[in-house]
Amino acid sequence: MEATAPLSRPRHSFQTDDPALEPIAKKVEAGERLSFDDGLALYRSGDILAVGWMANLVRERMHGDLAYFNVNRHINPTNVCVASCRLCAFGRKKGEADTYTMALEEAWETAGQGLTEAVTEFHIVGGLHPDLPFEYFMDLVRGLKERYPKVHIKAFTMVEIAFLAKVGKMSIAEAIERMKEAGVDSCPGGGAEIFADRVRHIICDHKIDGSEWLETARLLHKAGLRSNATMLYGHIENDEDRVDHLLKLREVQDDTGGFQTFIPLSFHPDNTALGHLPMSSGLTDIRQIAVSRLLLDNFAHIKSYWQMVTPRMAQISLRFGADDIDGTVVEEKIYHDAGAKTPQGLRRHDLVRLITEAGRVPVERDTLYHAVTRSEDSFTIAV
């Protein structure tokens, strides 16, 4: 069962020097849904502490002082990719010198290297390889399930699902059923980037478009699989694009209820075709967490991904709307290829310390937010 949040502490009354936030605060305190214009006002307000106060109010209303993390391992089977996304530093064209593709035995062995802390999740994403057959990926999942039956497999973004369906000459719905049969338990939320066509044509024109991403998510949820959702911010998008993205996710969630966690992803420009752009600031990162919590009223969880925003910012975000800081990761390639300076992974005790120092109560979870109880290097999941 999911951990129960303790009652929130009494809150001081809302104060701001930005009159545009006052009617929004009344809606937030009454539990009313915010509008597109409200979202714009939140992004444009100079009173970040007032925005954070509202986001923290919602966060504590939902989770009290609990803050979640998990013990997971990332597996990136290949960096060969047919797409040429300007935002990406990870993907390589077939034949380039620094490409790699894991043999199945290598991928299974790599997964085992992350079991020193008894991981509860394998997080699997990679490039859109032009030559790997559909069955390579299904065999990868089957092999992991056979070797590590207790570990939840979170595999394949909406972009990958649509591509694998094309490779396998089947519908997306059929591909999803085949994934379930192989042992996929849920899906990550990557590849959403920004849904606005104007932006998407510039940063990731070779991927499925925003409406196709959303439709794939709908099909996935209606097939009984849950997923995360993301937004890549801090590049060429504007405030309107960000609000539009969040509200489109909210609309799908109203329909399916299948999104589990929203993860804002800060753009890392190094080693990409957009390398001339600056990194997002700490203020932008914190604001994005807070606005996400306020607009996505039907999402249970908002994650501050420490790999992207640094462990320090992840700590602060636990007071600005985030209730999750992700997991141990072990080895992360995609954002580090784009210049991320954060560690490749953290140990379980590091995550506990980060959360505790932020004044929150750490709760280890599995992928579906069931509480995990540890005993040496084994674990029990409360369901």
C-alpha positions, -999 to +999 in steps of 0.1 A: +000+000+000+011+036-006+025+054+024+000+076+042+009+113+045+007+127+081-014+157+087+001+190+075+013+216+100-008+248+103-001+273+075+004+310+078-019+332+057-009+340+021+010+372+015+023+387-017+034+419-033+021+407-067-017+415-070-020+390-099-014+361-075-041+370-050-070+355-070-049+325-078-042+319-041-079+320-033-084+293-059-055+272-045-068+275-009-103+264-021-089+235-041-102+249-074-086+242-108-063+269-123-067+282-158-043+289-187-041+326-177-034+316-141-005+295-154+009+325-173+006+347-142+025+321-121+054+319-147+056+357-149+053+367-113+083+382-096+072+368-062+087+333-064+082+328-026+045+334-030+043+310-059+063+285-038+040+290-008+010+280-029+028+250-044+040+238-009+004+242+004-008+218-023+021+195-018+016+192+020-021+189+015-014+158-006+017+143+011+023+160+044+060+159+051+066+126+032+092+127+004+098+097-019+128+081-035+136+047-049+165+024-055+168+020-093+191+014-121+191+030-156+199+008-186+204+024-220+207-005-245+220+016-274+229+051-284+223+045-322+194+066-333+177+074-366+165+107-352+186+139-353+171+159-325+189+192-319+183+188-281+202+155-278+238+148-270+232+110-265+221+097-299+246+087-326+242+078-362+248+042-373+285+038-382+299+067-360+329+058-340+314+062-305+282+042-311+274+012-289+247-015-288+245-040-260+243-077-267+214-091-246+238-109-222+257-076-217+225-058-209+214-085-184+249-084-168+248-046-166+214-048-148+229-072-123+257-047-115+230-024-100+217-050-075+242-042-048+215-022-030+186-046-041+171-023-067+134-023-071+133-008-107+151-011-140+146+021-160+152+013-197+154+039-225+176+042-255+181+053-291+158+045-321+181+019-337+173+013-374+184-024-374+174-039-341+142-060-344+112-056-322+120-090-306+155-077-294+137-054-270+111-080-260+139-106-253+157-079-233+127-076-210+120-113-208+156-120-198+155-094-171+122-108-158+137-143-157+168-132-139+153-106-116+117-114-111+112-091-082+124-060-100+098-037-117+106-030-154+099+006-165+108+005-201+103+024-234+090+060-238+060+069-260+085+078-288+102+043-285+068+025-284+057+042-316+090+035-333+090-002-322+055-006-335+067+006-369+097-016-368+075-046-359+049-037-386+021-036-361-002-011-345+008+008-314-020-010-294-006-044-305+030-033-296+018-024-262+002-058-257+034-075-268+053-054-243+030-064-215+033-101-224+071-097-223+071-083-188+070-045-191+054-032-159+052+005-167+067+032-190+089+062-185+077+096-195+105+109-218+103+122-253+074+146-246+098+176-247+074+204-256+041+196-274+039+230-293+045+223-330+065+255-334+091+244-309+090+207-317+098+214-354+131+230-343+143+209-314+130+174-323+115+173-357+124+136-362+102+124-334+065+117-332+046+150-328+030+161-296-005+148-304+010+114-313+028+113-280-004+120-261-024+095-281+002+068-274+000+076-237-038+072-239-035+038-256-009+027-230-031+037-201-062+021-215-042-011-219-036-010-181+000+003-180+009+034-161+035+059-171+053+090-161+051+123-180+078+149-186+085+183-201+118+196-213+122+233-204+148+260-206+155+260-244+135+280-270+100+275-255+080+304-240+056+306-211+026+299-233+042+267-246+049+255-210+013+262-199-001+245-230+021+215-224+010+211-188-027+215-196-026+189-223-011+164-199-038+174-174-065+167-200-052+132-207-050+125-170-086+135-166-094+109-193-072+080-183-058+086-148-027+067-160+000+092-153+018+085-121+044+112-118+053+144-136+090+152-141+102+186-153+135+181-171+159+210-173+176+213-207+214+207-208+227+224-239+263+212-239+273+189-268+240+195-286+231+215-317+217+241-293+249+245-273+248+283-277+218+285-253+224+291-216+216+266-188+184+272-169+188+291-137+180+279-102+151+303-101+137+288-134+141+253-120+123+260-088+095+279-105+089+251-129+085+226-101+061+250-083+039+258-114+038+221-123+024+212-088-002+240-091-015+233-126-013+195-125-040+191-098-048+155-110-012+142-108-004+125-075+034+132-077+058+159-089+094+147-091+125+169-089+150+148-108+183+154-089+204+143-119+191+173-139+188+201-112+216+189-088+210+173-054+210+208-038+182+221-059+163+189-054+164+195-017+151+230-020+123+219-044+109+197-016+096+230-002+084+243-036+059+215-046+081+184-053+074+153-032+099+130-050+136+133-059+140+100-080+164+073-072+199+059-070+201+056-108+236+039-106+247+050-141+230+077-162+242+084-197+217+106-215+220+138-195+257+133-187+264+132-224+248+166-225+272+180-199+255+172-166+280+176-138+260+157-112+272+123-100+264+093-121+245+078-091+238+082-055+236+056-027+204+050-008+218+067+024+226+098+003+190+102-007+178+097+028+202+124+040+191+148+013+155+144+022+160+145+060+181+176+058+153+193+039+130+187+069+110+160+052+104+123+061+121+099+036+099+071+022+115+045+000+090+035-027+088+011-056+078+024-090+041+024-082+046+042-049+042+012-026+063+016+005+095-006+006+108-021+038+145-031+038+163-059+055+200-060+047+201-064+008+166-076+004+133-057+004+096-062+010+070-041-008+037-033+009+009-037-016 
